[in-house]
Amino acid sequence: MEKIFDNTQIAFSLKSDTELDRAYFLFKMIDSEPLVRIGTAVTNFALKAHLPVEGLIRASVFDHFCGGVSEDDCLPVMEKMYTKKVCSVLDYSVEGKEEEAQFDAALTKTLKIIDFAKDKASIPFAVFKPTGFGRFALYEKVGNKEALTESEQTEWNRVVARYEEVCQKAFENDVPLLIDGEESWMQDAADDLALTMMKKYNKQKPIVLNTLQLYRWDRLDYLKKIHQEATAEGFYIGMKLVRGAYMEKENKRAEEMGYPTPICASKQASDDNYDATVSYMIDNIDRMAIFAGTHNELSSYKLMELMKTKGIAPNDQRIWFGQLYGMSDNISFNLAANGYNVAKYLPFGPVRDVMPYLIRRAEENTSVAGQTSRELMLIKKERERRKIQD
């Protein structure tokens, strides 16, 4: 297959020289693990001490990886990307909240995004995080089939009601809804809820899409199991496929608590698992929809190749490619330029509240071998190309 991801002119066509310089500086910083650790500590301290650093954060790391502080604030970014046929998934990235009022606020925000998305071709999906709608420990308890107290049962009923309300609204407005994946020890309860919603709202087509984290070795078997249910009960399966974001945490917990790790034995095994799952879904695409969330060039090429082999058009609505805003523009913009469906996850929210998300991004970048150096190499290449043309 023709190598399209090396075209930096297309990849960075929306970036000014200044923005390109900022990206270079940021990835240079992220490339250094000690700097990330120091930067994280300093940022956390500054925010906790209420020092006036939000302007600085906004001008640097925030504006590179986030769309804005509100939906409206994201509009210019979304419109700009859409001129290159790259869509956006508005992701309210406020993490780690544990109170009912905050879960209700996250629900209101997600419902608002569905309204926002229904008449905008540039926003093809809405999204929410399970722990945005309920307490982590409660998901864990439900997933372990432990008896709930009366107040916990009432609390869980509210979590289910939030899922119900948001999936119903997505269904009524014909806006596909992505449900993000989280840590394995709370994921069973979230999976069961997502499956219940699929059975109810995916009768005609995939509206509710759950997430498979394919660094977990058991996920393809899980998909095959629910595929049998879908065939028997007549509903469609929608899945966002990612490798996963909690590897160190997962391995550490498994070791501490003495159970086999749910994570694949090697990076190669994760890659193979990802590609095998994509292949399985493409073989059954008449009953499924894929949101391939990947920054891996090889996996992207493999999916393109499978589509070509099966005679599936690049713009077939059942297949989307997704990357995070501020990363892998060489994949996103080149795919879109070649007619594929592409959506960038566009995090937004108050600077202070989005920092835990941004810190996780920086830490992930330092731990994913090759990710940051690839970004740097591409930015360097584009800077040189522009200098030659000046």
Disulfide bonds with the S-S distance in Angstrom:
none
